[in-house]
Amino acid sequence: ILRCTKQSFFALKKRLAARGGIAGLLYVEKPFFNVDIELSLPLVTMNPSLDEIQGAINRCALNILRCSKSIYQWAPTPVPVPRTDRETFHRLIAGDYQIVAVCLMLTGAVEGTKKQV
């Protein structure tokens, strides 16, 4: 479960950080976000805005983490244990160093772009 969660986060990170280049000429992925830019002098507007894009990224990361809340740890004994007495994997997964690091990176993913725009 931890491995699947990490792979989901790393796939999201890789897709958001993708840049064009020689490899991009051979295989072009569908864009993660479609952004419309309107030029009406003296203003330039984006739709969706960078804040809306960051909000969507944050919701994706949150939903990946929430998946572990619905998976309960199984008991080592064959005796059935009620769900209320079992813990979920959420605490283990949310406390993993690599997952925390990639979550922090994703929550600030658009900040560098804001300075350029």
Backbone as CSV, one residue per row, in Angstrom:
resi,resn,N_x,N_y,N_z,CA_x,CA_y,CA_z,C_x,C_y,C_z
1,ILE,0.840,-1.187,0.000,0.000,0.000,0.000,0.882,1.246,0.000
2,LEU,1.947,1.193,0.792,2.890,2.314,0.832,3.541,2.513,-0.540
3,ARG,3.922,1.435,-1.157,4.561,1.513,-2.476,3.594,2.103,-3.510
4,CYS,2.359,1.679,-3.505,1.372,2.207,-4.461,1.140,3.699,-4.239
5,THR,1.084,4.111,-2.988,0.887,5.526,-2.682,2.076,6.346,-3.171
6,LYS,3.282,5.843,-2.912,4.480,6.548,-3.380,4.496,6.642,-4.902
7,GLN,4.165,5.553,-5.570,4.158,5.569,-7.030,3.124,6.553,-7.567
8,SER,1.984,6.656,-6.905,0.969,7.619,-7.334,1.482,9.047,-7.201
9,PHE,2.108,9.354,-6.085,2.651,10.695,-5.881,3.783,11.007,-6.861
10,PHE,4.668,10.038,-7.074,5.785,10.274,-7.984,5.297,10.409,-9.426
11,ALA,4.261,9.678,-9.792,3.696,9.813,-11.144,3.079,11.199,-11.316
12,LEU,2.374,11.673,-10.291,1.797,13.018,-10.337,2.901,14.068,-10.434
13,LYS,3.939,13.912,-9.630,5.067,14.852,-9.649,5.744,14.852,-11.011
14,LYS,5.989,13.678,-11.560,6.660,13.573,-12.855,5.811,14.216,-13.949
15,ARG,4.527,13.996,-13.887,3.637,14.539,-14.919,3.538,16.057,-14.828
16,LEU,3.549,16.592,-13.616,3.472,18.038,-13.440,4.785,18.719,-13.794
17,ALA,5.902,18.023,-13.616,7.211,18.620,-13.862,7.723,18.323,-15.260
18,ALA,6.910,17.699,-16.106,7.357,17.326,-17.450,7.684,18.572,-18.262
19,ARG,8.761,18.499,-18.984,9.197,19.584,-19.849,9.299,19.048,-21.268
20,GLY,9.195,19.932,-22.213,9.377,19.540,-23.609,10.838,19.287,-23.888
21,GLY,11.120,18.665,-24.995,12.496,18.386,-25.369,12.517,17.342,-26.458
22,ILE,13.673,16.742,-26.653,13.802,15.730,-27.695,12.889,14.552,-27.402
23,ALA,12.852,14.126,-26.150,11.970,13.012,-25.801,10.518,13.398,-26.026
24,GLY,10.197,14.664,-25.815,8.832,15.123,-26.024,8.405,15.067,-27.478
25,LEU,9.371,15.108,-28.399,9.036,15.017,-29.812,8.622,13.605,-30.198
26,LEU,9.206,12.622,-29.531,8.897,11.237,-29.859,7.595,10.772,-29.217
27,TYR,7.328,11.250,-28.032,6.139,10.830,-27.319,5.541,12.052,-26.632
28,VAL,4.408,12.475,-27.088,3.781,13.675,-26.543,2.617,13.247,-25.660
29,GLU,2.721,13.572,-24.371,1.640,13.256,-23.444,0.567,14.330,-23.506
30,LYS,-0.630,13.926,-23.199,-1.722,14.877,-23.111,-1.444,15.811,-21.938
31,PRO,-1.687,17.111,-22.101,-1.389,18.040,-21.006,-2.215,17.726,-19.761
32,PHE,-1.607,17.980,-18.631,-2.285,17.747,-17.354,-3.364,18.800,-17.130
33,PHE,-3.080,20.026,-17.549,-4.036,21.126,-17.444,-4.090,21.850,-18.779
34,ASN,-5.276,22.207,-19.205,-5.440,23.090,-20.360,-5.658,24.492,-19.819
35,VAL,-4.829,25.417,-20.263,-4.910,26.791,-19.787,-5.146,27.697,-20.990
36,ASP,-6.155,28.535,-20.883,-6.423,29.536,-21.912,-5.819,30.858,-21.467
37,ILE,-5.123,31.516,-22.387,-4.531,32.816,-22.094,-5.182,33.836,-23.009
38,GLU,-5.676,34.898,-22.396,-6.346,35.948,-23.155,-5.532,37.228,-23.063
39,LEU,-5.198,37.755,-24.215,-4.445,38.997,-24.269,-5.408,40.131,-24.615
40,SER,-5.602,41.005,-23.667,-6.385,42.224,-23.915,-5.612,43.344,-23.238
41,LEU,-4.871,44.063,-24.042,-3.946,45.066,-23.524,-4.633,46.029,-22.581
42,PRO,-4.075,46.312,-21.478,-2.750,45.958,-20.965,-2.771,44.703,-20.093
43,LEU,-3.847,43.943,-20.079,-3.962,42.778,-19.199,-3.735,41.467,-19.943
44,VAL,-3.217,40.502,-19.217,-3.113,39.128,-19.686,-3.775,38.273,-18.624
45,THR,-4.778,37.503,-19.012,-5.486,36.681,-18.031,-5.363,35.211,-18.390
46,MET,-5.352,34.375,-17.355,-5.296,32.918,-17.516,-6.577,32.317,-16.987
47,ASN,-7.046,31.303,-17.674,-8.219,30.580,-17.209,-7.951,29.093,-17.379
48,PRO,-7.868,28.317,-16.338,-7.992,28.644,-14.931,-6.756,29.391,-14.424
49,SER,-6.922,30.068,-13.318,-5.819,30.832,-12.735,-4.814,29.875,-12.083
50,LEU,-3.645,30.393,-11.774,-2.629,29.570,-11.113,-3.105,29.080,-9.750
51,ASP,-3.897,29.902,-9.056,-4.437,29.474,-7.757,-5.405,28.301,-7.917
52,GLU,-6.208,28.315,-8.980,-7.130,27.204,-9.234,-6.369,25.934,-9.605
53,ILE,-5.291,26.088,-10.361,-4.464,24.932,-10.707,-3.824,24.349,-9.456
54,GLN,-3.287,25.230,-8.586,-2.677,24.752,-7.342,-3.718,24.061,-6.470
55,GLY,-4.932,24.595,-6.426,-6.001,23.952,-5.661,-6.319,22.560,-6.183
56,ALA,-6.309,22.381,-7.501,-6.561,21.058,-8.088,-5.439,20.082,-7.737
57,ILE,-4.196,20.555,-7.766,-3.065,19.709,-7.389,-3.184,19.299,-5.924
58,ASN,-3.540,20.246,-5.074,-3.698,19.946,-3.642,-4.800,18.916,-3.413
59,ARG,-5.915,19.047,-4.145,-7.018,18.080,-4.004,-6.589,16.689,-4.466
60,CYS,-5.791,16.615,-5.529,-5.271,15.315,-5.987,-4.418,14.664,-4.904
61,ALA,-3.501,15.444,-4.342,-2.621,14.914,-3.294,-3.432,14.463,-2.081
62,LEU,-4.412,15.248,-1.701,-5.250,14.903,-0.554,-6.039,13.628,-0.814
63,ASN,-6.558,13.464,-2.012,-7.322,12.258,-2.333,-6.440,11.018,-2.387
64,ILE,-5.198,11.176,-2.833,-4.274,10.033,-2.809,-4.044,9.600,-1.363
65,LEU,-3.842,10.575,-0.463,-3.638,10.233,0.955,-4.893,9.654,1.591
66,ARG,-6.046,10.156,1.212,-7.303,9.675,1.807,-7.604,8.221,1.477
67,CYS,-7.049,7.721,0.398,-7.284,6.312,0.050,-6.854,5.385,1.177
68,SER,-5.770,5.735,1.851,-5.265,4.870,2.919,-6.146,4.892,4.161
69,LYS,-7.061,5.867,4.262,-7.971,5.896,5.409,-9.033,4.811,5.325
70,SER,-9.285,4.298,4.126,-10.328,3.293,3.980,-9.770,1.872,3.916
71,ILE,-8.454,1.730,4.092,-7.841,0.398,4.097,-7.393,0.094,5.518
72,TYR,-8.039,-0.889,6.112,-7.742,-1.239,7.499,-6.618,-2.260,7.571
73,GLN,-5.822,-2.154,8.640,-4.771,-3.130,8.868,-5.423,-4.450,9.240
74,TRP,-4.900,-5.514,8.699,-5.481,-6.810,8.992,-4.800,-7.414,10.204
75,ALA,-5.553,-8.243,10.902,-5.056,-8.853,12.134,-4.191,-10.066,11.789
76,PRO,-3.121,-10.287,12.559,-2.268,-11.448,12.298,-2.921,-12.762,12.711
77,THR,-3.988,-12.694,13.465,-4.667,-13.906,13.918,-5.924,-14.136,13.083
78,PRO,-6.361,-15.378,12.985,-7.571,-15.659,12.208,-8.865,-15.222,12.899
79,VAL,-8.767,-14.752,14.141,-9.949,-14.305,14.872,-10.397,-12.960,14.298
80,PRO,-11.641,-12.845,13.852,-12.105,-11.568,13.287,-12.115,-10.452,14.332
81,VAL,-11.636,-9.306,13.935,-11.598,-8.133,14.810,-12.495,-7.071,14.176
82,PRO,-13.403,-6.459,14.952,-14.267,-5.428,14.371,-13.454,-4.264,13.815
83,ARG,-13.985,-3.615,12.773,-13.280,-2.492,12.143,-13.008,-1.354,13.120
84,THR,-13.896,-1.167,14.050,-13.712,-0.067,14.999,-12.491,-0.275,15.880
85,ASP,-12.053,-1.526,16.039,-10.892,-1.824,16.868,-9.591,-1.851,16.065
86,ARG,-9.689,-1.755,14.748,-8.483,-1.797,13.910,-8.105,-0.397,13.451
87,GLU,-6.814,-0.232,13.171,-6.321,1.042,12.645,-6.249,0.968,11.131
88,THR,-6.288,2.129,10.513,-6.085,2.183,9.068,-4.599,2.376,8.787
89,PHE,-4.241,2.298,7.517,-2.852,2.494,7.117,-2.499,3.972,6.981
90,HIS,-3.464,4.834,7.193,-3.258,6.260,6.947,-2.101,6.850,7.764
91,ARG,-2.041,6.519,9.035,-0.988,7.082,9.897,0.399,6.653,9.424
92,LEU,0.539,5.400,9.016,1.830,4.914,8.523,2.217,5.597,7.215
93,ILE,1.263,5.728,6.334,1.554,6.295,5.014,1.783,7.796,5.101
94,ALA,0.946,8.498,5.850,1.085,9.949,5.957,2.353,10.346,6.711
95,GLY,2.923,9.431,7.471,4.135,9.722,8.221,5.419,9.354,7.494
96,ASP,5.317,8.756,6.315,6.499,8.359,5.560,7.252,9.592,5.064
97,TYR,8.565,9.579,5.204,9.404,10.732,4.860,9.265,11.129,3.391
98,GLN,9.339,10.156,2.490,9.259,10.472,1.066,7.890,11.026,0.683
99,ILE,6.849,10.508,1.278,5.508,10.991,0.971,5.323,12.406,1.495
100,VAL,5.817,12.681,2.690,5.734,14.040,3.236,6.497,15.011,2.335
101,ALA,7.681,14.610,1.881,8.501,15.483,1.030,7.810,15.789,-0.298
102,VAL,7.251,14.776,-0.939,6.600,15.013,-2.229,5.295,15.796,-2.046
103,CYS,4.602,15.606,-0.931,3.395,16.402,-0.654,3.754,17.878,-0.490
104,LEU,4.821,18.154,0.216,5.259,19.540,0.377,5.661,20.148,-0.953
105,MET,6.325,19.358,-1.795,6.716,19.845,-3.108,5.482,20.139,-3.964
106,LEU,4.487,19.271,-3.905,3.279,19.459,-4.711,2.458,20.651,-4.238
107,THR,2.418,20.885,-2.927,1.611,22.004,-2.432,2.202,23.351,-2.810
108,GLY,3.482,23.372,-3.176,4.099,24.611,-3.628,4.495,24.555,-5.095
109,ALA,3.901,23.655,-5.845,4.311,23.412,-7.230,4.162,24.629,-8.130
110,VAL,3.165,25.447,-7.900,2.875,26.559,-8.798,3.551,27.850,-8.339
111,GLU,4.071,27.877,-7.131,4.655,29.110,-6.593,5.784,29.656,-7.457
112,GLY,6.655,28.785,-7.970,7.743,29.239,-8.832,7.224,29.798,-10.138
113,THR,6.153,29.231,-10.636,5.558,29.703,-11.876,4.906,31.080,-11.683
114,LYS,4.346,31.310,-10.501,3.710,32.602,-10.228,4.708,33.753,-10.371
115,LYS,5.939,33.523,-9.942,6.956,34.565,-10.025,7.314,34.862,-11.478
116,GLN,7.286,33.819,-12.310,7.610,34.007,-13.728,6.473,34.689,-14.486
117,VAL,5.245,34.411,-14.059,4.080,34.975,-14.748,3.833,36.333,-14.198
